[in-house]
């Protein structure tokens, strides 16, 4: 099981609650089930609840000059309040709070080890495993940063962390840098966020990305430490789908990537058509690129209900099926009698796209040619995207032609792997493409602990 979330942290001479609230609001697309904020000067105050940021903090305000926040989409651990973050850890050396975006691949083994040593868990998330390990190592070493370094040596998988400890804001990114994490500044205020869109919407300057395996401590000044090194493997799905288009991830503008993907699709898989339309909102940027490159007019063929969130990240298939029915409606005056190029970011299960194509045909479209900006997804993700088993992927055992028949399209084409890599603009060896190729940056044998001093 996997987890995809958003984290935010701020330290300032001013009160930071409003800043964190607005930052989480900008990251709401990364998690819609629960939200929480922890703020602490001498004492840590924390509030978290199920629901959207605006609902969770409708009548709540915390005060302080340093704090962290979290929005959660649950797949590691059940969707319930006990698993909402930030997590507060009280132990012999004091207390700290932690918020986590990512997924550990050796969480079961580590949980068993900690359990044998008497650890009591209050959640079912792997985030608590990280927090418990840090507390354990801090007691042993007496040095909080050294404790984090030691823990980074035993946990495997993806993790972008914000930690509030002793009035310090700490950011941690795993050695592979699977999940994004950025640093921003406005005057005397420093901010850490999952995506740069949470900075730009607040008028905060993006300074840089948190480096792979970096531990960045924000106190009176910045101090940077390094953990263990490994191969960098930025998640390609962040660029294709998860991140907001106005974000910049590892110096790459997301909007530019998606527009380039559309241009690549138009060159690799041209078709005669009257109109290019997108599955909103994830396919819009790519559809614009396709239209520009192909010379076919871009238009809106589907109207989205803006009060419904992302169906992909709803935890249950039954919920996704119900939501899709009321999420999109065809604009019949735009599509009737026309040959359409329908652009989307990916096909996972195929059920949603099949239903959309049926809606478009009922609306009068004469032909529907589907173009997908991501190559076929055939393998599970173990690093933080909710794609657990290969059996749920329509492409795992079916050809492109078989998929075309199932979804009911007149033609179907995906961006090539080389086209995807070129559109992102990073070297292949710095991308995680495991869900496409089956080549995982962390090999199974690397997740097994030969020994654990933690």
C-alpha positions as a printed Julia matrix, in Angstrom:
454×3 Matrix{Float64}:
   0.0    0.0     0.0
   1.17   3.5    -0.82
   0.65   7.08    0.27
   0.61  10.42   -1.51
   0.45  13.56    0.63
   1.52  17.15    0.88
   3.74  18.73    3.54
   4.42  22.34    4.48
   6.54  24.04    7.13
   7.32  27.63    8.07
   9.58  29.52   10.48
   9.37  33.27   10.98
   9.55  36.12   13.44
   5.85  36.52   12.73
   2.94  34.19   13.45
   2.95  31.36   10.88
  -0.51  29.83   11.2
  -2.03  31.77    8.29
   0.97  30.97    6.13
   0.75  27.25    6.82
  -3.01  27.24    6.29
  -2.67  28.9     2.89
   0.25  26.65    1.98
  -1.79  23.53    2.72
  -4.7   24.98    0.77
  -2.38  25.23   -2.25
  -1.36  21.59   -1.75
  -4.91  20.27   -1.37
  -4.6   18.36   -4.67
  -2.06  16.06   -2.98
  -4.48  14.87   -0.29
  -8.15  15.4     0.41
  -8.95  13.11    3.34
  -7.37  14.78    6.36
  -5.4   17.87    7.28
  -3.39  19.0    10.27
  -1.14  21.75   11.6
   1.34  21.66   14.49
   2.78  24.92   15.84
   5.21  25.25   18.69
   7.25  27.81   20.56
   7.81  26.42   24.05
   4.86  24.04   23.76
   3.64  22.26   20.63
   0.0   22.83   19.77
  -1.58  20.53   17.21
  -4.91  20.22   15.47
  -5.83  17.64   12.87
  -9.09  16.21   11.58
 -10.69  14.42    8.67
 -11.72  16.63    5.76
 -10.44  19.45    3.57
  -8.2   22.21    4.91
 -10.99  24.79    4.83
 -13.28  22.57    6.9
 -10.68  21.29    9.37
  -9.6   24.82   10.33
 -12.91  26.63    9.93
 -12.99  27.65   13.61
  -9.42  26.84   14.65
  -6.4   29.11   14.96
  -3.03  28.23   16.5
  -0.32  30.75   17.36
   3.43  30.45   17.05
   6.51  31.32   15.01
   7.36  27.86   13.69
   5.14  25.03   12.55
   4.4   22.27   10.07
   1.31  21.07    8.23
   0.06  18.06    6.29
  -2.67  17.03    3.89
  -3.21  13.31    3.53
  -4.42  10.82    0.99
  -4.45   7.47    2.76
  -3.27   4.23    1.29
  -0.68   3.28    3.9
  -2.92   3.01    6.92
  -6.68   3.37    6.98
  -8.55   6.6     6.29
  -9.31   7.61    9.86
  -8.34  10.27   12.37
  -5.66   8.24   14.14
  -3.6    8.29   10.93
  -3.95  12.03   10.26
  -0.75  14.06   10.51
   1.39  15.77   11.77
   2.32  13.09   14.32
   3.31  14.18   17.82
   5.98  12.04   19.5
   6.66  12.33   23.24
   9.69  10.45   24.54
  12.48  10.6    27.12
  14.36  13.43   25.39
  11.32  15.64   24.82
   8.92  15.83   21.9
   8.73  16.6    18.2
   6.18  16.53   15.39
   6.63  15.02   11.96
   4.77  15.12    8.64
   5.61  12.69    5.86
   5.02  12.37    2.12
   6.07   9.02    0.72
   6.1    5.32    1.44
   8.6    2.97    3.08
   9.27  -0.34    1.37
  10.59  -2.06    4.51
   7.99  -0.79    6.97
   6.73  -4.26    7.96
  10.21  -5.42    8.95
  10.95  -2.24   10.88
   7.58  -2.32   12.65
   8.3   -5.89   13.75
  11.75  -4.93   15.05
  10.37  -1.99   17.01
   7.53  -4.12   18.33
   9.96  -6.65   19.75
  11.69  -3.78   21.54
   8.5   -2.67   23.23
   7.35   0.1    20.91
   3.62   0.83   21.05
   2.07   2.23   17.89
  -0.93   4.53   17.87
  -1.31   4.55   14.06
  -1.03   2.12   11.16
   1.13   4.43    9.04
   4.78   4.03    8.14
   5.24   7.68    9.13
   5.06   6.66   12.78
   7.79   4.09   12.17
  10.1    6.89   11.03
   9.19   9.01   14.06
   9.67   6.14   16.53
  13.06   5.31   15.05
  14.21   8.93   15.29
  13.13   9.11   18.94
  14.9    5.82   19.72
  18.13   6.96   18.09
  17.97  10.37   19.74
  17.83   8.73   23.16
  20.86   6.61   22.22
  23.01   9.33   20.66
  21.83  12.49   22.39
  22.02  14.29   19.01
  18.83  14.83   17.02
  20.51  15.29   13.63
  22.71  12.25   14.15
  19.54  10.32   15.0
  17.98  11.33   11.66
  21.14  10.3     9.8
  21.13   6.87   11.43
  17.46   6.36   10.64
  18.07   7.3     7.0
  20.55   4.43    6.91
  17.9    1.81    7.73
  14.62   3.06    6.21
  14.1    2.29    2.52
  11.67   3.92    0.16
  10.41   7.44   -0.43
  10.16  10.15    2.19
   9.98  13.9     2.15
   9.68  15.07    5.76
   9.08  18.25    7.67
   9.9   18.07   11.38
   9.28  20.55   14.2
  11.82  20.05   16.98
  13.04  22.43   19.69
  11.74  25.51   17.79
  13.62  24.37   14.7
  12.12  23.55   11.32
  13.82  20.54    9.71
  13.39  19.24    6.15
  14.53  15.77    5.09
  14.5   14.24    1.6
  15.33  10.61    0.84
  18.52   9.73   -1.09
  16.56   8.95   -4.27
  14.53  12.18   -4.06
  11.42  10.36   -5.25
   9.02  12.98   -3.88
   9.47  16.73   -4.36
  10.44  19.13   -1.57
  11.39  22.8    -1.95
  12.77  25.7     0.09
  11.47  29.26   -0.14
  12.08  32.58    1.58
  10.31  35.89    2.09
  12.32  38.38    4.17
  12.84  36.68    7.55
  10.44  33.83    6.8
  11.61  30.43    5.56
   9.21  27.9     4.09
   9.41  24.23    3.15
   6.77  22.76    0.83
   6.04  19.7    -1.27
   5.65  21.89   -4.36
   6.68  25.37   -5.41
   3.05  26.3    -6.21
   2.53  26.6    -2.44
   5.26  29.26   -2.4
   4.35  31.29   -5.48
   0.71  31.64   -4.46
   1.94  33.26   -1.24
   4.48  35.53   -2.94
   7.4   33.55   -1.51
  10.56  33.22   -3.58
  11.65  29.71   -4.51
  15.27  29.35   -3.44
  15.98  25.75   -4.4
  14.94  22.12   -4.09
  15.91  20.19   -1.0
  18.76  18.03   -2.25
  18.68  14.23   -2.33
  19.59  12.88    1.14
  19.7   16.39    2.59
  18.81  17.28    6.18
  18.16  21.03    6.24
  17.84  22.69    9.66
  16.22  26.13    9.79
  16.92  27.99   13.03
  18.57  31.39   13.26
  20.36  30.39   10.07
  20.37  27.49    7.63
  22.47  24.4     8.3
  22.67  21.55    5.83
  23.71  17.98    6.59
  23.96  14.91    4.36
  22.68  11.4     4.9
  23.51   8.27    2.89
  23.88   8.62   -0.88
  22.13   6.59   -3.58
  20.9    6.84   -7.14
  18.61   9.85   -7.75
  15.24   8.74   -9.14
  12.64  11.51   -9.41
   9.13  10.14   -9.91
   8.01  10.68  -13.5
   4.35  10.59  -12.39
   4.83  13.85  -10.48
   5.51  15.55  -13.81
   2.79  13.69  -15.71
  -0.07  13.91  -13.21
   0.33  14.59   -9.51
   2.04  17.98   -9.27
   0.16  21.17  -10.04
   1.01  22.59  -13.5
   2.31  25.83  -11.98
   4.91  24.01   -9.89
   8.62  23.73  -10.63
  10.1   20.39   -9.57
  13.86  19.97   -9.45
  14.19  23.04  -11.68
  11.79  21.63  -14.3
   8.51  23.55  -14.93
   5.65  21.03  -14.81
   3.5   22.94  -17.3
   6.33  22.9   -19.83
   6.72  19.13  -19.45
   3.03  18.47  -20.07
   2.88  20.82  -23.05
   5.96  19.11  -24.5
   4.28  15.74  -24.0
   1.38  16.94  -26.13
   3.71  18.07  -28.89
   5.52  14.74  -28.74
   2.21  12.87  -29.03
   1.22  14.93  -32.07
   4.5   14.07  -33.8
   4.51  10.4   -32.8
   0.78   9.69  -33.31
  -0.86  12.14  -35.72
  -4.52  11.78  -36.73
  -7.02  13.68  -38.88
  -9.53  15.34  -36.6
 -11.65  18.46  -36.11
 -11.0   19.23  -32.46
  -8.54  18.47  -29.67
 -10.13  18.18  -26.24
  -8.83  17.15  -22.84
 -10.02  15.1   -19.92
 -10.02  17.96  -17.4
  -8.01  18.97  -15.59
  -5.04  16.61  -15.9
  -5.08  16.41  -19.7
  -5.47  20.12  -20.49
  -1.81  21.15  -20.71
  -0.97  18.15  -22.89
  -3.98  18.76  -25.14
  -2.83  22.36  -25.7
   0.57  21.07  -26.78
  -1.03  18.53  -29.11
  -3.17  21.22  -30.72
  -0.22  23.58  -31.19
   1.92  20.92  -32.85
  -0.83  19.36  -34.97
  -2.58  22.54  -36.05
  -5.95  21.11  -34.96
  -8.09  23.54  -32.99
  -8.2   23.1   -29.21
 -11.56  23.38  -27.5
 -13.52  22.32  -24.45
 -15.57  19.19  -24.97
 -16.14  18.21  -21.36
 -17.29  20.41  -18.51
 -15.96  19.49  -15.09
 -17.87  19.89  -11.86
 -15.32  22.0    -9.94
 -16.7   20.9    -6.58
 -15.49  17.32   -7.01
 -11.86  16.42   -6.35
  -9.59  13.94   -8.05
 -11.33  10.61   -8.59
  -7.99   8.82   -8.99
  -7.02   9.51   -5.38
 -10.29   8.44   -3.81
  -9.41   5.32   -1.79
 -12.23   2.99   -2.84
 -13.16   1.94   -6.4
 -16.87   2.25   -5.53
 -16.28   5.9    -4.57
 -14.41   6.55   -7.82
 -17.21   5.03   -9.91
 -19.89   7.16   -8.25
 -17.91  10.4    -8.44
 -17.03  10.04  -12.13
 -20.72   9.88  -13.08
 -21.33  13.44  -11.9
 -17.85  14.85  -12.49
 -17.85  15.37  -16.27
 -20.56  16.45  -18.7
 -20.21  16.83  -22.5
 -20.58  20.17  -24.27
 -22.73  18.83  -27.1
 -22.7   22.03  -29.16
 -18.89  21.75  -29.38
 -18.51  18.03  -30.11
 -21.59  17.0   -32.11
 -20.65  15.5   -35.47
 -16.92  16.09  -34.93
 -13.85  13.89  -34.99
 -12.18  14.34  -31.62
  -8.66  13.87  -30.28
  -9.21  13.11  -26.59
  -6.08  13.7   -24.48
  -5.43  12.39  -20.98
  -2.39  11.84  -18.77
  -2.6    8.06  -18.22
  -4.73   4.94  -18.27
  -4.62   2.92  -15.06
  -7.77   0.81  -14.83
  -9.51   2.06  -17.96
 -12.97   2.23  -16.37
 -13.11   6.02  -16.17
 -11.92   6.58  -19.73
 -14.4    4.03  -21.11
 -17.22   5.88  -19.41
 -16.0    9.26  -20.71
 -15.84   7.96  -24.27
 -19.41   6.67  -23.94
 -20.51  10.11  -22.72
 -18.84  11.79  -25.71
 -20.47   9.41  -28.16
 -23.85  10.02  -26.54
 -23.1   13.73  -27.01
 -22.76  13.25  -30.77
 -19.0   12.83  -31.41
 -18.46  10.97  -34.7
 -14.94   9.71  -33.91
 -12.83   9.63  -30.76
  -9.07   9.2   -31.01
  -7.44   8.82  -27.6
  -3.92  10.08  -26.95
  -2.19   9.38  -23.62
   0.83  11.36  -22.41
   2.22   8.56  -20.23
   3.4    5.21  -21.66
   1.41   2.13  -20.55
   1.52   1.54  -16.79
   2.23  -2.14  -16.16
   3.97  -2.41  -12.78
   3.11  -1.49   -9.17
   4.51   1.6    -7.51
   6.16   1.08   -4.12
   7.25   4.69   -3.62
   4.11   6.65   -2.93
   1.55   6.49   -5.75
  -1.65   4.53   -5.18
  -1.02   1.73   -7.68
  -0.6   -1.37   -5.58
  -0.82  -4.43   -7.8
  -0.22  -5.16  -11.47
  -3.62  -6.86  -11.83
  -5.43  -3.5   -11.62
  -3.54  -2.11  -14.65
  -5.38  -2.61  -17.89
  -2.04  -2.58  -19.76
  -0.42  -5.32  -17.66
  -1.68  -8.16  -19.86
  -3.33  -6.42  -22.81
  -2.05  -4.92  -26.04
  -2.78  -1.36  -27.11
  -5.3   -2.68  -29.63
  -7.08  -4.72  -26.95
  -7.22  -1.67  -24.7
  -8.62   0.41  -27.55
 -11.47  -2.06  -27.99
 -12.22  -2.16  -24.26
 -12.42   1.62  -23.85
 -14.32   2.01  -27.13
 -11.99   4.45  -28.91
 -11.5    4.7   -32.69
  -7.74   4.8   -32.13
  -5.39   4.79  -29.15
  -1.77   5.86  -28.82
   0.62   6.47  -25.94
   3.72   8.65  -25.72
   6.83   6.52  -26.19
   9.21   6.02  -23.28
  11.91   8.0   -25.1
   9.39  10.74  -25.83
   8.42  10.94  -22.16
  12.01  11.2   -21.0
  12.82  13.88  -23.56
   9.73  15.89  -22.62
  10.66  15.87  -18.93
  14.19  16.95  -19.72
  16.03  14.88  -17.13
  18.44  12.02  -17.88
  16.85   8.57  -17.83
  19.09   7.5   -14.96
  17.68  10.31  -12.79
  14.05   9.29  -13.22
  11.97   6.58  -11.58
  10.2    4.82  -14.44
   9.49   1.62  -12.52
   5.72   1.61  -13.07
   6.42   1.65  -16.82
   9.49  -0.59  -17.1
   9.57  -2.72  -13.94
  13.12  -1.54  -13.24
  12.95  -0.44   -9.6
  15.55   1.96   -8.17
  15.42   0.04   -4.88
  15.92  -3.66   -5.49
  14.03  -6.11   -3.3
  17.22  -7.38   -1.67
  18.06  -3.79   -0.61
  14.87  -3.55    1.46
  15.87  -6.47    3.68
  17.82  -5.55    6.79
  20.76  -7.82    7.55
  21.07  -6.11   10.9
  19.49  -3.13   12.59
  21.15  -1.17   15.36
  18.12   1.1    15.59
